[in-house]
């Protein structure tokens, strides 16, 4: 018995050592596999994009979240030129309208992907008063002022600084100093817009501003979305829900009348999700004036960051939710796209091939005392946040 045991010990030791090495090898292999399949950390890539006629260099930044979402931003206008989102098969595709090159953005275009300021939307006749002083802004939409005027924030070069917050997000910080008198606005307005891309397929847009003289400010983002990923398609089959029980009717020049009108029983009711095209051709005075939807909805539960909208494209499964602390949302469905603007890769953008959901204060607020104030005074800080979050139906 003793001899048998002694003869067995070396064999047992050999088997144990062999098993140990196999386990170690398997463990290392497992770690390598896990490491190899781990989601890459968010990152930012920078490259040159071109030069303006004034000789200003324009850079391009690509924010990636490691999962497949990429948001491409140029410093001219802070424009989002491309934005990929997943479909129901997990495939990421571009969902925003844009151009191939800087020269197209320098030309006439409907504010594709741009930061809008100093004032998003319209101001009647370009006039407003503050503390007894009357200011005349540029008029660039008939007799009205629109989206900051002839050279709004969409037509200036922003200063960019990239940073990584942690392993869950990539940040691009854009700054611009709008000088006193620019476009007719009073005060030196120091602006910061931060794009934060997170690993849960969300883009957070944060706006901040300070001034050295009483002024007005209303910033927004003007991306045109088409969740199909195929810009030859219209957006009429997209299903939209807006958390808004009322909207702002407009006059013939698209300036709000000042009334808040319930959406119930009208084509403007999106409190339950419905196709954008379902009621767009209804016989309605407001639809006639806007040539479709081009109005501001009065969002429920103001003064808090909350979900205000969702959009679904049934065929692709792509879904987008919007959260904001703004009181209003301008919904515009590409009524003036007319087939004259070139798409990347060939073709042109047709009628209603993109929609905008612009979070903001109400149009013409400086002239309508009943609307929430857009006045910013020295010593105060303007803050606004909007989050666009994507997902896909399974």
C-alpha positions as CSV (number, residue, x, y, z in Angstrom):
1,X,0.0,0.0,0.0
2,X,2.8,2.4,0.9
3,X,4.7,1.6,-2.3
4,X,1.6,2.1,-4.4
5,X,0.9,5.5,-2.8
6,X,4.5,6.6,-3.3
7,X,4.4,5.6,-6.9
8,X,1.1,7.5,-7.3
9,X,2.3,10.8,-5.8
10,X,4.5,11.9,-8.7
11,X,1.7,11.1,-11.1
12,X,-0.8,13.0,-9.1
13,X,1.5,16.0,-8.8
14,X,2.1,16.0,-12.6
15,X,-1.7,15.9,-13.2
16,X,-2.3,18.7,-10.8
17,X,0.4,20.9,-12.3
18,X,-0.9,20.2,-15.8
19,X,-4.4,21.1,-14.7
20,X,-3.1,24.3,-13.1
21,X,-1.3,25.4,-16.3
22,X,-4.4,24.6,-18.4
23,X,-6.5,26.7,-16.1
24,X,-4.0,29.6,-16.1
25,X,-3.8,29.4,-19.9
26,X,-7.6,29.4,-20.2
27,X,-7.9,32.3,-17.8
28,X,-5.4,34.3,-19.7
29,X,-7.1,33.5,-22.9
30,X,-10.5,34.5,-21.4
31,X,-9.1,37.8,-20.2
32,X,-7.6,38.5,-23.7
33,X,-11.0,37.6,-25.3
34,X,-12.9,39.9,-22.9
35,X,-10.3,42.6,-23.5
36,X,-10.5,42.2,-27.2
37,X,-14.4,42.4,-27.2
38,X,-14.7,45.2,-24.7
39,X,-16.3,48.4,-26.1
40,X,-13.6,50.9,-27.1
41,X,-13.6,54.1,-25.0
42,X,-15.1,57.3,-26.5
43,X,-12.6,59.4,-28.5
44,X,-12.3,62.5,-30.7
45,X,-10.5,62.8,-34.0
46,X,-9.5,66.2,-35.4
47,X,-8.7,67.1,-39.0
48,X,-8.6,70.2,-41.2
49,X,-11.8,70.9,-43.1
50,X,-11.0,74.0,-45.1
51,X,-10.6,77.8,-45.0
52,X,-13.2,80.6,-45.2
53,X,-12.9,83.4,-47.7
54,X,-11.6,85.5,-44.9
55,X,-8.7,83.1,-44.3
56,X,-10.0,81.5,-41.1
57,X,-9.1,77.8,-40.7
58,X,-12.0,75.4,-40.2
59,X,-11.5,72.2,-38.3
60,X,-13.5,69.0,-38.2
61,X,-14.0,66.9,-35.1
62,X,-15.4,63.4,-35.1
63,X,-16.8,62.3,-31.7
64,X,-17.2,58.5,-31.3
65,X,-18.7,56.7,-28.4
66,X,-17.1,53.3,-29.0
67,X,-20.4,51.6,-29.9
68,X,-20.8,52.9,-33.4
69,X,-22.3,56.3,-32.9
70,X,-20.3,59.1,-34.5
71,X,-21.1,62.8,-34.4
72,X,-19.1,64.9,-36.9
73,X,-18.8,68.7,-36.1
74,X,-17.1,71.5,-37.9
75,X,-16.0,74.7,-36.2
76,X,-17.8,76.8,-38.9
77,X,-21.2,77.4,-37.3
78,X,-20.6,74.5,-34.9
79,X,-22.4,72.5,-37.6
80,X,-23.2,68.8,-37.1
81,X,-22.4,67.5,-40.6
82,X,-23.1,63.8,-39.9
83,X,-24.6,61.8,-37.0
84,X,-24.9,58.0,-37.1
85,X,-27.6,56.1,-35.1
86,X,-28.5,52.3,-34.9
87,X,-31.3,50.6,-36.7
88,X,-33.2,47.5,-35.6
89,X,-30.4,45.3,-37.0
90,X,-27.7,47.2,-35.0
91,X,-26.4,48.9,-38.1
92,X,-25.3,52.5,-37.7
93,X,-26.2,55.0,-40.4
94,X,-26.2,58.8,-40.9
95,X,-29.5,60.4,-39.9
96,X,-28.9,64.1,-40.5
97,X,-28.9,66.2,-43.7
98,X,-25.6,67.8,-44.6
99,X,-23.1,68.6,-47.3
100,X,-19.9,67.2,-48.7
101,X,-17.7,70.2,-48.2
102,X,-17.2,73.7,-46.7
103,X,-18.0,75.6,-49.8
104,X,-21.6,74.3,-49.7
105,X,-22.0,75.4,-46.1
106,X,-20.6,78.8,-47.0
107,X,-23.3,79.1,-49.7
108,X,-27.1,79.6,-49.2
109,X,-28.6,76.8,-47.2
110,X,-31.4,76.2,-44.7
111,X,-29.1,76.2,-41.5
112,X,-28.3,72.5,-41.9
113,X,-26.9,71.3,-38.5
114,X,-25.9,74.7,-37.2
115,X,-25.8,76.4,-33.8
116,X,-28.4,79.2,-34.0
117,X,-28.0,82.6,-32.3
118,X,-28.1,85.1,-30.9
119,X,-31.8,84.5,-31.3
120,X,-33.3,81.3,-32.7
121,X,-36.5,81.9,-34.7
122,X,-38.1,85.1,-35.7
123,X,-38.3,88.6,-34.2
124,X,-41.0,90.8,-35.8
125,X,-39.6,93.5,-38.0
126,X,-36.2,92.9,-36.3
127,X,-37.1,95.4,-33.6
128,X,-37.2,95.1,-29.8
129,X,-36.8,97.3,-26.7
130,X,-34.9,96.9,-23.5
131,X,-35.0,99.4,-20.6
132,X,-36.3,102.1,-22.8
133,X,-33.7,101.5,-25.6
134,X,-34.9,100.4,-29.0
135,X,-32.7,98.1,-31.1
136,X,-33.0,97.4,-34.9
137,X,-31.6,94.0,-36.0
138,X,-30.9,92.9,-39.5
139,X,-34.0,91.7,-41.4
140,X,-33.3,88.5,-43.4
141,X,-36.7,86.8,-43.6
142,X,-38.9,89.3,-45.4
143,X,-39.5,92.1,-42.9
144,X,-38.5,89.9,-39.9
145,X,-35.2,88.9,-38.3
146,X,-34.5,85.2,-38.4
147,X,-31.9,83.0,-36.6
148,X,-29.5,85.8,-35.8
149,X,-29.6,87.7,-39.0
150,X,-27.4,87.8,-42.1
151,X,-24.3,86.5,-40.2
152,X,-25.6,84.6,-37.2
153,X,-23.8,82.1,-35.2
154,X,-24.2,79.6,-38.0
155,X,-21.8,81.7,-40.1
156,X,-18.9,82.3,-37.7
157,X,-15.9,80.1,-36.8
158,X,-16.1,78.9,-33.3
159,X,-13.0,78.1,-31.1
160,X,-12.9,74.4,-30.2
161,X,-11.4,72.5,-27.3
162,X,-11.7,68.8,-27.0
163,X,-11.7,66.8,-23.8
164,X,-12.7,63.4,-22.5
165,X,-14.7,63.5,-19.3
166,X,-14.2,59.8,-18.5
167,X,-14.6,56.4,-20.2
168,X,-18.3,57.1,-20.8
169,X,-18.3,60.3,-22.8
170,X,-16.4,62.6,-25.2
171,X,-16.8,66.4,-25.0
172,X,-16.3,69.1,-27.6
173,X,-16.4,72.6,-26.2
174,X,-17.1,75.5,-28.6
175,X,-16.7,79.1,-27.7
176,X,-17.5,82.4,-29.5
177,X,-17.5,86.1,-28.5
178,X,-20.3,88.0,-30.2
179,X,-19.3,91.6,-30.0
180,X,-21.4,94.5,-29.0
181,X,-23.5,95.7,-32.0
182,X,-23.0,92.5,-34.0
183,X,-26.1,92.0,-36.1
184,X,-27.6,94.9,-34.2
185,X,-27.6,93.2,-30.8
186,X,-26.4,95.0,-27.7
187,X,-23.6,93.8,-25.4
188,X,-20.5,91.6,-25.7
189,X,-22.0,88.1,-25.5
190,X,-19.6,85.3,-24.5
191,X,-21.0,82.0,-25.6
192,X,-20.1,78.3,-24.9
193,X,-21.8,75.3,-26.5
194,X,-20.7,71.9,-25.4
195,X,-21.4,68.7,-27.3
196,X,-21.2,65.6,-25.1
197,X,-21.5,62.2,-26.7
198,X,-22.1,59.3,-24.3
199,X,-21.8,55.5,-24.5
200,X,-25.6,55.1,-24.3
201,X,-26.1,56.8,-27.7
202,X,-27.0,60.2,-26.4
203,X,-25.8,63.6,-27.4
204,X,-26.1,66.3,-24.8
205,X,-26.0,69.9,-26.0
206,X,-25.3,72.5,-23.3
207,X,-25.6,76.3,-24.0
208,X,-24.1,79.0,-21.7
209,X,-23.7,82.7,-22.2
210,X,-22.9,85.9,-20.2
211,X,-23.1,89.5,-21.2
212,X,-21.6,92.9,-20.2
213,X,-24.8,94.8,-21.3
214,X,-28.5,93.9,-21.1
215,X,-29.4,91.9,-24.1
216,X,-31.5,89.0,-25.4
217,X,-30.4,85.4,-26.1
218,X,-32.2,82.3,-27.4
219,X,-29.8,79.5,-28.6
220,X,-30.7,76.3,-30.4
221,X,-29.5,73.5,-32.6
222,X,-30.8,73.2,-36.2
223,X,-30.1,69.6,-37.3
224,X,-32.4,68.2,-39.9
225,X,-33.2,64.5,-39.1
226,X,-34.3,61.7,-41.3
227,X,-34.2,58.5,-39.3
228,X,-34.6,56.2,-42.4
229,X,-30.9,57.0,-43.2
230,X,-31.9,57.3,-46.9
231,X,-32.4,60.9,-47.7
232,X,-34.3,60.1,-50.9
233,X,-37.2,59.2,-48.6
234,X,-39.5,61.8,-47.1
235,X,-40.1,62.0,-43.3
236,X,-43.9,61.8,-43.6
237,X,-43.9,58.1,-42.3
238,X,-42.0,59.1,-39.1
239,X,-44.2,58.8,-36.0
240,X,-43.9,61.9,-33.7
241,X,-45.1,62.5,-30.2
242,X,-44.8,66.0,-28.6
243,X,-45.5,66.5,-24.9
244,X,-47.4,69.8,-25.6
245,X,-51.0,70.6,-25.0
246,X,-50.9,73.9,-26.9
247,X,-49.0,75.6,-29.7
248,X,-48.5,79.2,-31.0
249,X,-50.6,80.2,-34.1
250,X,-48.8,82.6,-36.4
251,X,-49.7,85.5,-38.7
252,X,-48.9,85.5,-42.5
253,X,-45.2,86.3,-41.8
254,X,-44.9,83.4,-39.2
255,X,-44.8,85.7,-36.2
256,X,-46.9,84.3,-33.2
257,X,-50.2,86.1,-32.7
258,X,-49.6,85.9,-28.9
259,X,-52.3,83.3,-28.3
260,X,-51.7,79.9,-26.8
261,X,-54.1,77.5,-28.6
262,X,-55.0,74.0,-27.5
263,X,-53.9,71.3,-30.0
264,X,-56.8,69.0,-29.1
265,X,-59.0,68.4,-32.2
266,X,-56.5,70.1,-34.6
267,X,-53.8,68.7,-37.0
268,X,-51.3,70.0,-34.4
269,X,-52.1,67.4,-31.8
270,X,-49.1,65.1,-31.4
271,X,-49.9,64.2,-27.7
272,X,-50.3,60.7,-29.0
273,X,-47.7,59.5,-31.5
274,X,-48.8,59.7,-35.1
275,X,-47.3,59.9,-38.6
276,X,-46.0,63.3,-39.5
277,X,-47.8,63.1,-42.8
278,X,-51.2,62.0,-41.4
279,X,-52.7,65.5,-41.1
280,X,-50.1,67.6,-42.9
281,X,-52.4,68.2,-45.9
282,X,-55.5,68.9,-43.9
283,X,-57.5,72.0,-44.7
284,X,-56.2,74.4,-42.0
285,X,-55.3,78.0,-42.0
286,X,-52.2,77.5,-39.9
287,X,-50.9,74.7,-42.1
288,X,-51.5,76.9,-45.1
289,X,-49.5,79.8,-43.6
290,X,-46.6,77.5,-42.7
291,X,-46.8,75.5,-45.9
292,X,-47.0,72.6,-43.4
293,X,-45.7,72.4,-39.9
294,X,-43.4,75.3,-39.0
295,X,-44.7,76.3,-35.6
296,X,-43.6,76.5,-31.9
297,X,-45.2,74.0,-29.5
298,X,-45.7,75.1,-25.9
299,X,-44.1,72.2,-24.0
300,X,-45.7,70.8,-20.8
301,X,-43.9,71.0,-17.4
302,X,-41.7,74.0,-18.1
303,X,-38.5,74.9,-16.1
304,X,-37.3,71.4,-15.7
305,X,-35.2,69.0,-17.7
306,X,-37.8,66.4,-19.0
307,X,-38.7,64.3,-22.0
308,X,-40.6,66.5,-24.5
309,X,-40.6,64.5,-27.8
310,X,-40.0,61.1,-29.3
311,X,-39.8,60.1,-33.0
312,X,-39.9,56.6,-34.4
313,X,-39.2,55.4,-38.0
314,X,-41.1,52.1,-38.1
315,X,-39.2,50.6,-41.1
316,X,-35.7,51.0,-39.7
317,X,-36.7,50.8,-36.1
318,X,-34.7,53.9,-35.2
319,X,-36.0,55.9,-32.3
320,X,-35.0,59.3,-31.0
321,X,-36.1,60.9,-27.7
322,X,-35.5,64.6,-26.8
323,X,-35.2,66.0,-23.3
324,X,-34.8,69.7,-22.6
325,X,-35.4,72.4,-20.0
326,X,-36.6,74.9,-22.7
327,X,-40.3,76.0,-22.7
328,X,-40.8,75.6,-26.5
329,X,-40.1,73.4,-29.5
330,X,-40.1,74.6,-33.1
331,X,-41.2,71.7,-35.3
332,X,-40.4,72.2,-38.9
333,X,-40.7,69.5,-41.5
334,X,-38.6,70.7,-44.4
335,X,-41.4,72.5,-46.3
336,X,-38.9,74.7,-48.2
337,X,-36.6,71.9,-49.3
338,X,-37.1,71.9,-53.1
339,X,-34.6,69.6,-54.8
340,X,-32.0,72.3,-55.4
341,X,-29.4,71.3,-52.7
342,X,-27.0,68.5,-53.4
343,X,-26.7,65.4,-51.2
344,X,-23.4,63.7,-50.5
345,X,-23.0,60.9,-52.9
346,X,-25.3,62.3,-55.5
347,X,-28.9,63.4,-55.8
348,X,-30.7,66.4,-54.1
349,X,-32.7,67.0,-51.0
350,X,-36.4,66.8,-51.9
351,X,-39.4,68.3,-50.3
352,X,-39.9,67.2,-46.7
353,X,-36.9,64.9,-46.6
354,X,-35.8,66.3,-43.2
355,X,-37.4,67.6,-40.0
356,X,-36.2,69.9,-37.2
357,X,-37.1,69.8,-33.6
358,X,-35.5,73.0,-32.2
359,X,-35.7,73.4,-28.5
360,X,-36.0,77.1,-27.6
361,X,-37.9,80.0,-26.1
362,X,-40.9,81.3,-28.1
363,X,-40.5,83.3,-31.3
364,X,-40.7,87.1,-31.0
365,X,-40.5,86.8,-27.2
366,X,-38.8,90.3,-26.8
367,X,-42.0,91.9,-28.2
368,X,-44.5,89.7,-26.3
369,X,-44.5,90.4,-22.5
370,X,-46.7,87.3,-21.8
371,X,-44.1,85.0,-23.2
372,X,-41.2,83.7,-21.0
373,X,-38.4,86.3,-20.8
374,X,-35.3,86.0,-23.0
375,X,-33.5,89.0,-21.4
376,X,-30.0,88.4,-20.1
377,X,-28.4,91.0,-17.8
378,X,-24.8,91.5,-16.6
379,X,-24.0,89.3,-13.7
380,X,-26.5,86.6,-14.9
381,X,-25.7,83.4,-16.7
382,X,-27.8,81.9,-19.5
383,X,-28.0,78.1,-19.3
384,X,-29.9,75.7,-21.4
385,X,-29.7,71.9,-22.0
386,X,-31.0,69.6,-24.6
387,X,-30.4,65.8,-24.9
388,X,-31.0,63.7,-28.0
389,X,-31.0,60.0,-27.2
390,X,-31.2,57.2,-29.8
391,X,-32.3,53.6,-29.6
392,X,-33.7,51.0,-31.9
393,X,-36.8,48.7,-31.7
394,X,-36.0,45.0,-31.3
